Amino acid sequence: MFRTFIALTLALFATTASAEIDIIEVTSTGGINAWVVEEPSIPFIAVEIRFRGGTSLDLPGKRGATNLMMGLLEEGSGDMNAQEFQTAREALAASYGFSAYDDSIGVSAQFLTENQDEAIALLRQALIEPTFDRDALDRVRAQVLANIASEEKRPNSIASTAFYSAAFGDHPYGTNSDGTVESVNRLTQLDMHDAHQRALTHDRLYVSVVGDITAAEVGPMLDTLLGDLPAQGPELPNDIAFGLEGGTTVIDYDTPQAVAFFGHAGMKRDDPDFFAAYVLNNVLGSGGFESRLMNEVREKRGLTYGIGTYLVPKFHAEMMLGSVASSNATIAEAIAVTRDVWADTATNGITQAELDRAKTYLTGEYPLRFDGNSEIANIMVGMQMIDLSPEYVTNRNDYIEAVTLEDANRVARELLQPDNLHFVVVGKPEGLN
């Protein structure tokens, strides 16, 4: 058991403005590693669990299996049907969440200390003994199909789906993790059991626990909860290069406001220049009304209500992406201005004033994320997944402050690729082919 003492000035556990986080690294008898923060002042425990792999583990022809499987974990397990499970959960005043993403699946739990044993036993049942009853499968399948149908009508979803498909082809990143109508309709109970065995395995497990529990108690709890999962999962997908060249793709769609999804290759999360890129992106497009793109596209020209950019370092590919919406008559101008700002920033960089503002904002908002047990548990499990150490909590703002103007402008020249910027536009845009 290893301890890392971390002091932060923040609003923690909804108490005072100054508090301390003592992260304890625990390994259970069964070999499960976890980060723990003991906080006995409130009789409440939050558990965050992640498994690396996610929907990218779907087998060929089974797209959407992992997503559908995760939606079924609360719909019957052990000798309980869906209603009986929900009744038992409500009686314990417990909350469970099950989610699926490209690179991971997530399990969240919150419960009162006095109900810990019963809440863990019920969650274990859902994770280890799901039944995937036919009635539940058909009911959740219908919900997934309704969501797919809805997304197929949303311009934003149409644009992003087309973008990812063009960028990544038949790699899992190139297809909708929910699956298609055809693939989801073909999924069987056997497929659900298979997806379950592939996605929830010990070798890709990350856990954090925060609340009214001691580190010594966490190991036995986790062995009870997760000890019976399969030891190893299947191979992960290969890394893939971003495969979309610069240009514009127009998808004709009858809507009064066109939307554009745009981007190019990005930067890995463990790149030494990532923090410089992070600060740069805040200046360019993620800094709200202070960002260059918002200022040029919205404030000066009134072409949009909002435009934003973000770094997306997935496990198998990295991107720098953005989105903007404008009327069909003005979307071409909005795109032209975006390209100009992108090119100018790449060539001329940012100013010292912009750098200072971004650093002030990014360092100031960071402590505000640690405002409850669940939030802290979520941050800690995310840190584990990208191989950060517990010390990152205190060192993170130092990394931001260490970014110099020279660093930011060098990264601007290297990261921003105006010639490779590709826009997928959905609507009836005027002046675009």
Residue, then its C-alpha position, 0 to 999 in steps of 0.5 A: m500500500f502506497r500513499t501520496f499526500i496531495a494538498l490543494t486549495l479547492a472546494l472539496f467534499a463540499t466543505t471548506a475552501s481548503a482541503e487535502i487529498d491523500i491518495i492511497e494506492v492499494t493492491s487487493t489480495g486478488g491483484i486489483n489495483a486501485w486509488v483510494v481517498e478516505e473521506p469519513s466526514i460524509p457517510f457516502i462512497a463513490v466507486e469508479i471502474r473503467f475497462r480499457g477496450g470499449t466498443s472498439l472490441d466489437l467483433p466483425g458484423k457485431r457492431g453495437a454489441t458492447n454498447l447494447m450489452m452495457g445497456l443491459l447490465e441493469e436489466g436483469s441479473g442473478d435471479m432478478n428481472a429488471q424490475e426486481f433489480q431496480t426495486a432492490r437498488e432503490a431500497l438501498a438508495a444506491s446509484y449505478g451507471f453503465s457506459a460505453y465509449d470507443d476506448s473504454i467502458g465505465v461503471s459508476a456506483q454511489f451508495l451510503t456507507e451503511n448499505q455498502d455490503e448490500a450495494i456491492a453485492l447487487l452491483r456484483q450480481a449485475l457485473i458477474e451474473p447478467t442474464f440478458d433475458r430476451d425480453a430485456l434484450d428486445r426492449v433495450r435494443a428498441q431504445v438503441l434503434a430509436n437513438i440510431a434513427s434519431e442520430e441519423k436525422r441530426p445534422n451534427s451527427i451526420a457530419s461527425t459520422a461522415f468525418y470519422s468514416a472518411a478518416f478511419g475507414d473500417h477501423p472501429y473509430g470509423t463506424n458508429s459505436d451504437g452500430t447500425v440498424e442492421s447490425v443491432n437487429r442481428l445481435t443475439q443473447l449469445d452475442m451479449h454474453d460474448a461481448h460481456q466476456r470480452a469487455l470486462t476483464h482483469d487485465r484492463l481494469y482501473v478503479s478508484v474509490v472515494g468516501d467513507i471507507t478505509a484503504a484496508e477495506v477497499g481491497p476485500m471489497l474489490d475482490t468481492l465485486l470484481g474477483d470473478l471476472p475473466a482474467q484476460g481480454p482479446e487483442l486491442p485494435n491496431d493504432i491507425a493514422f488519421g486518413l483524411e486530407g484537407g478539403t471540404t465535403v458537402i452532404d446535402y440535407d434540408t435544414p435552414q442552418a448548416v453545420a460543419f465538423f472539421g479537423h486534422a491529425g492531432m497530438k498524443r496525450d503523452d507527447p512532451d508538447f501536449f500542455a503547450a498544445y492544450v494552452l494553444n487550443n484554449v487561445l484558438g478555439s476552446g476558450g469560449f468568448e476569449s478564443r480567436l475563433m469565437n472572436e473572429v467568427r461570432e463577435k466580429r462577423g455574427l456568423t454563428y452562435g458558437i464555434g469550438t475546437y478540442l484536442v482528441p487524443k484517443f488510444h489508437a489515433e489522435m485528432m484536433l477537431g472543431s465544429v461550427a453552425s451557420s446559416n446556409a447563406t453564411i457557412a462558406e464565410a464562416i469556414a473561410v474565416t476559420r481557415d484564415v484564423w487557423a493559418d494565421t495562428a500557425t504562421n504568426g503564433i499567439t501573443q503573450a497576453e493571450l498566453d497569460r489569459a489562457k494560463t490564468y483560466l486553465t489553472g484557475e478552473y482546475p481545482l473547481r473540478f474536485d467538488g465531490n466524491s464522485e467527481i474526484a473518483n472520476i478524475m482519478v480513474g481517468m488519470q490511471m487510464i493514461d498512466l499519470s501518477p497521483e502527483y499529477v493532481t498537484n503538478r498539473n498546474d505547474y505544467i501549464e505555467a511552464v508553457t512559454l510563448e516560444d513553446a506555444n508558437r513552436v507547437a502552433r507551427e507544428l500542430l496546426q495544419p491549415d492545408n490539411l484541415h477538412f470540413v464536412v458540411v451538412g445542409k444546403p450551403e451556398g458557395l460550397n461544392 
